[in-house]
């Protein structure tokens, strides 16, 4: 009997893994892309480019570094690991959760014992193998508190939850793959410790949970929510036991064992890590709704998944599982308050229920406050609760049979059993179907154009050449072009704020890394002064944040420092010196320092990379580029990009452009534009329509896009690089393909 049970458990585990595996594998088909276009989104080995554009290539680069020289950074400076590609110049100290790198590096070495597999392929496939493991853990976790029906449901819906599947398909090489696995293991062992009957088991479970918490700290930066959740819950439970005059001895051992074990293991990473545990969450809480680099425009505000969410959005993202999990919580209360049901479902305890409930509430609140990015935090307790609900429903008829007072006919019990089975199948099938639909519609972020442009940069520029582009492309360029970038997916390294004042590696403390260079990139694009634009780019490539921060120190004001730079970067060295000394009253020594940064004798070479997709980000680029540092706000601008349709020689677009191609009549919501420009691959043709118009229209014929932009940006560098593709007197195209241009 025991052997049969073991075989059955093994088969269930394999089934949960395989269903999660094949749902994720569906993405590789690229079924939402026309067959003839699919090769454009695949690399030379025939696998799709990474679906997650930023962090996936960042992790690939760190893994490559680790395999090559044994640590994550590109180099070491004064004994400190240094990332010389990110936020350059000067780069940043390398601090990152290394578990994804370790696992991938050793997986790469293992598979290459038997075959010759490139590292990129290992990085691509590994999420598909790790993701379904969360379902197996959920199966065993739920199985400790409910029957096999509920455990199987918890396992399958965790392995196939659409949101989790989306972030763990092949090519989504990110730390999200660990965000369900570790919390499930940690909480499971913690609850086992609370409920263990003998001291030995209690200590083993508590210490094991703490060690896994430490492992989680090596995998994901946001682990602290779980550490503090367990800590606060434990203290609250101790207080409850004290008030109710219950023994606190057992709970105390668990709390002390868990906390001390975690702290002692954490010390192996240094005392600074303990400092991080205490202060990093406090800084993140302090930052809620604020910009730590104000009055610089906050580029983090452009990341939609980091903006506050709502309860309705949380419900929508979880789908049916939210309501099933909610019913599970309600039914657990019913079980715990019913002597008859408590006797039958005796594994469900107040401790288990309380933690699952608090865990779910915490995850939902964090998502509402910090954004959709954190929706995965509420998934484990909701899925476990959903499994509990199904398990209770499936066994409910049996509880009636066991109750001598029950007078429910057998026919009705059979109907109840059938209904329960139907509910179980619906709860399983709907998430699996939704996950399949999600993976069917996913497309890679990379493509041949971006890859070939990166290879051109790698093979045709000096190694010190800086790439300036939108931050979302940064990690891709550092990994493939192997050149430094001004900004990448880590943006202003906000997660390092807690320790900068005490770390000499951060020359400017909390001020840098920051978001200020996003303003300067956008300023260089929005201005119509081509010399000013070029010199801003040159300043960034050579001196980074230093000119802004040094002048801020001299003038005592961010707004004045920005004004100074805007006034001197468009003129030559001698004129700039005159402005600094006579208009802003800088001393000779201060002027010499500032000029050395803004107009250096030697500049670092740079290239500008523009891509069609960046056009869609024009609204915030134009807003940030005209930022008012006194009012701490941007100026309104009308900007939109939309595909257009042509019907009977009439062009219409979703952003309101309507044009009769026969007579040239064009309007936007009934209004005439100031100018109209037709752009093809090789040329553009511009005509002026109405001097009183306040917007310009660009018809990009090759891309079938209609762009509406405020009149004041008519001659901006943004228009010349992204819409007209004409370049400036200082920036000429050195490489271009269908959707990417490299300017130098």
Secondary structure, DSSP 8 states (H G I E B T S, - for coil): -HHHHHHHHHHHHHHHHHHHHHHHHGGGG-TTS-GGGGGGGB-TTS-B--SS-SHHHHHHHHHHHHHHHSSSSSEEETTEEEESSSSTTT-EE-----HHHHHHHHHHHHHTTTS---HHHHHHHHHHHHHTHHHHHHHHHHHTTS-HHHHHHHHHHHHH-HHHHHTSSTT--SGGGGTTHHHHHHHHHHHHHHH-SSHHHHHHHHHHHHHHHHHHHTT-TTTHHHHHHHHHHHHHHHHHHHHTT---HHHHHHHHHHHHHHHHHHHTT-HHHHHHHHHHHHHHHHTTTS-TTTTS--GGGG-GGGS---HHHHHHHHTHHHHHHHHHHHHHHHHHT-HHHHHHTTT--HHHHHHHHHHHHHHHHHHHHH-GGGGGGGHHHHHHHHHHHHHHHHHHHHHHHH-TT----HHHHHHHHHHHHHHHHHHHHHHHHHHHHHHHH---S--HHHHHHHHHHHHHS-TT-EEES-GGGHHHHHHHT---BS--TTTT-GGGGGGGGG-TTSTTGGGSSSSHHHHHHHHHHH-S-HHHHHHHHHHHHHHTTHHHHHHHHHHS-HHHHHHHHHHHTTS-HHHHHHIIIIIS---HHHHHHHHHHHS-SS---EEEEEEGGGGGGHHHHHHHHT-BTTTTB-----EEEEEEEEETTEEEETTSEEEETTT--EEETTB--SEEEEE-SS-EEEEE--TT--EEEEEETTTTEEEEEEGGGTT-HHIIIIIS----SS--EEEE-SSEEEE-
